[in-house]
Amino acid sequence: MNYSPNTYNLYAPQLDKNPHSLSPGLEGVVDGPFYNHYPRDPTLPSAHLTEAFDHIQRAIDSHGPFDAVMGFSQGAALAAALIAHHAK
């Protein structure tokens, strides 16, 4: 059987353009810069998450559709939360 090669396009939307400092205790262990999709603010979690959802939705609207999503760390949590939110 003859299979055609798969093609992959990587699109990595980045909400925060400013690198953040390293968490205490990790200096010298990993190199930066470090970015996030939303700040860790326990006083306003839904406001920041809504902004991140909107940013990702704009990226999907302008660069999608996508067959798959892959995320790491906060990006994986954001992708899973967006999928769960969209399923409501």
Phi and psi in degrees as GROMACS dihedral restraints (atoms count N, CA, C in turn):
[ dihedral_restraints ]
;  ai    aj    ak    al  type     phi  dphi    fc
    3     4     5     6     1  -106.0    20    10
    4     5     6     7     1   119.4    20    10
    6     7     8     9     1  -104.3    20    10
    7     8     9    10     1   140.9    20    10
    9    10    11    12     1   -82.1    20    10
   10    11    12    13     1   150.3    20    10
   12    13    14    15     1   -69.0    20    10
   13    14    15    16     1   145.1    20    10
   15    16    17    18     1   -78.9    20    10
   16    17    18    19     1   151.5    20    10
   18    19    20    21     1  -119.5    20    10
   19    20    21    22     1   146.9    20    10
   21    22    23    24     1  -130.6    20    10
   22    23    24    25     1   136.8    20    10
   24    25    26    27     1  -121.1    20    10
   25    26    27    28     1   129.8    20    10
   27    28    29    30     1  -101.7    20    10
   28    29    30    31     1   124.2    20    10
   30    31    32    33     1  -125.2    20    10
   31    32    33    34     1   122.1    20    10
   33    34    35    36     1  -122.4    20    10
   34    35    36    37     1    89.4    20    10
   36    37    38    39     1   -67.8    20    10
   37    38    39    40     1   139.9    20    10
   39    40    41    42     1  -126.5    20    10
   40    41    42    43     1   114.1    20    10
   42    43    44    45     1   -77.1    20    10
   43    44    45    46     1   -46.5    20    10
   45    46    47    48     1   -95.6    20    10
   46    47    48    49     1   119.8    20    10
   48    49    50    51     1   -90.2    20    10
   49    50    51    52     1    -7.5    20    10
   51    52    53    54     1  -103.8    20    10
   52    53    54    55     1   125.1    20    10
   54    55    56    57     1   -66.0    20    10
   55    56    57    58     1   148.6    20    10
   57    58    59    60     1  -106.4    20    10
   58    59    60    61     1   160.0    20    10
   60    61    62    63     1   -73.8    20    10
   61    62    63    64     1   160.3    20    10
   63    64    65    66     1   -77.2    20    10
   64    65    66    67     1   144.2    20    10
   66    67    68    69     1   -62.1    20    10
   67    68    69    70     1   145.1    20    10
   69    70    71    72     1   -55.4    20    10
   70    71    72    73     1   139.0    20    10
   72    73    74    75     1    93.3    20    10
   73    74    75    76     1    -9.0    20    10
   75    76    77    78     1  -104.9    20    10
   76    77    78    79     1    -0.2    20    10
   78    79    80    81     1   -57.8    20    10
   79    80    81    82     1   132.6    20    10
   81    82    83    84     1    83.4    20    10
   82    83    84    85     1   -10.6    20    10
   84    85    86    87     1   -90.9    20    10
   85    86    87    88     1   -44.4    20    10
   87    88    89    90     1  -133.2    20    10
   88    89    90    91     1   150.0    20    10
   90    91    92    93     1   -98.5    20    10
   91    92    93    94     1   150.2    20    10
   93    94    95    96     1   -93.1    20    10
   94    95    96    97     1  -166.2    20    10
   96    97    98    99     1   -78.2    20    10
   97    98    99   100     1   161.1    20    10
   99   100   101   102     1  -119.6    20    10
  100   101   102   103     1   129.1    20    10
  102   103   104   105     1  -121.9    20    10
  103   104   105   106     1   164.4    20    10
  105   106   107   108     1  -142.1    20    10
  106   107   108   109     1   163.0    20    10
  108   109   110   111     1   -88.3    20    10
  109   110   111   112     1   -25.0    20    10
  111   112   113   114     1  -158.3    20    10
  112   113   114   115     1   145.5    20    10
  114   115   116   117     1   -72.3    20    10
  115   116   117   118     1   154.3    20    10
  117   118   119   120     1   -86.0    20    10
  118   119   120   121     1    88.4    20    10
  120   121   122   123     1  -122.5    20    10
  121   122   123   124     1   100.3    20    10
  123   124   125   126     1   -65.2    20    10
  124   125   126   127     1   -16.5    20    10
  126   127   128   129     1   -82.9    20    10
  127   128   129   130     1   -25.5    20    10
  129   130   131   132     1  -134.3    20    10
  130   131   132   133     1    51.0    20    10
  132   133   134   135     1   -64.5    20    10
  133   134   135   136     1   -38.9    20    10
  135   136   137   138     1   -70.8    20    10
  136   137   138   139     1   -34.1    20    10
  138   139   140   141     1   -64.3    20    10
  139   140   141   142     1   -44.2    20    10
  141   142   143   144     1   -70.8    20    10
  142   143   144   145     1   -37.2    20    10
  144   145   146   147     1   -67.5    20    10
  145   146   147   148     1   -39.5    20    10
  147   148   149   150     1   -61.9    20    10
  148   149   150   151     1   -42.0    20    10
  150   151   152   153     1   -62.2    20    10
  151   152   153   154     1   -41.9    20    10
  153   154   155   156     1   -66.2    20    10
  154   155   156   157     1   -42.3    20    10
  156   157   158   159     1   -58.4    20    10
  157   158   159   160     1   -46.5    20    10
  159   160   161   162     1   -61.5    20    10
  160   161   162   163     1   -41.0    20    10
  162   163   164   165     1   -63.0    20    10
  163   164   165   166     1   -45.7    20    10
  165   166   167   168     1   -66.1    20    10
  166   167   168   169     1   -40.3    20    10
  168   169   170   171     1   -62.8    20    10
  169   170   171   172     1   -39.8    20    10
  171   172   173   174     1   -62.2    20    10
  172   173   174   175     1   -39.7    20    10
  174   175   176   177     1   -64.9    20    10
  175   176   177   178     1   -40.9    20    10
  177   178   179   180     1   -64.3    20    10
  178   179   180   181     1   -44.7    20    10
  180   181   182   183     1   -62.5    20    10
  181   182   183   184     1   -38.3    20    10
  183   184   185   186     1   -92.0    20    10
  184   185   186   187     1   -23.0    20    10
  186   187   188   189     1  -120.8    20    10
  187   188   189   190     1    -7.5    20    10
  189   190   191   192     1   -87.2    20    10
  190   191   192   193     1  -170.2    20    10
  192   193   194   195     1   -77.9    20    10
  193   194   195   196     1   162.3    20    10
  195   196   197   198     1  -117.8    20    10
  196   197   198   199     1   146.3    20    10
  198   199   200   201     1   -89.7    20    10
  199   200   201   202     1   -21.6    20    10
  201   202   203   204     1  -152.4    20    10
  202   203   204   205     1   160.8    20    10
  204   205   206   207     1  -130.6    20    10
  205   206   207   208     1   138.2    20    10
  207   208   209   210     1  -133.1    20    10
  208   209   210   211     1   132.3    20    10
  210   211   212   213     1  -141.4    20    10
  211   212   213   214     1   161.1    20    10
  213   214   215   216     1  -129.6    20    10
  214   215   216   217     1   135.1    20    10
  216   217   218   219     1    58.5    20    10
  217   218   219   220     1  -120.2    20    10
  219   220   221   222     1   -63.9    20    10
  220   221   222   223     1   -32.4    20    10
  222   223   224   225     1   -65.3    20    10
  223   224   225   226     1   -37.7    20    10
  225   226   227   228     1   -67.8    20    10
  226   227   228   229     1   -41.7    20    10
  228   229   230   231     1   -64.0    20    10
  229   230   231   232     1   -40.3    20    10
  231   232   233   234     1   -65.5    20    10
  232   233   234   235     1   -43.5    20    10
  234   235   236   237     1   -61.9    20    10
  235   236   237   238     1   -46.2    20    10
  237   238   239   240     1   -63.9    20    10
  238   239   240   241     1   -41.7    20    10
  240   241   242   243     1   -65.7    20    10
  241   242   243   244     1   -38.3    20    10
  243   244   245   246     1   -66.5    20    10
  244   245   246   247     1   -42.5    20    10
  246   247   248   249     1   -63.1    20    10
  247   248   249   250     1   -44.4    20    10
  249   250   251   252     1   -64.1    20    10
  250   251   252   253     1   -41.1    20    10
  252   253   254   255     1   -65.2    20    10
  253   254   255   256     1   -40.3    20    10
  255   256   257   258     1   -68.0    20    10
  256   257   258   259     1   -29.7    20    10
  258   259   260   261     1   -74.1    20    10
  259   260   261   262     1   -13.5    20    10
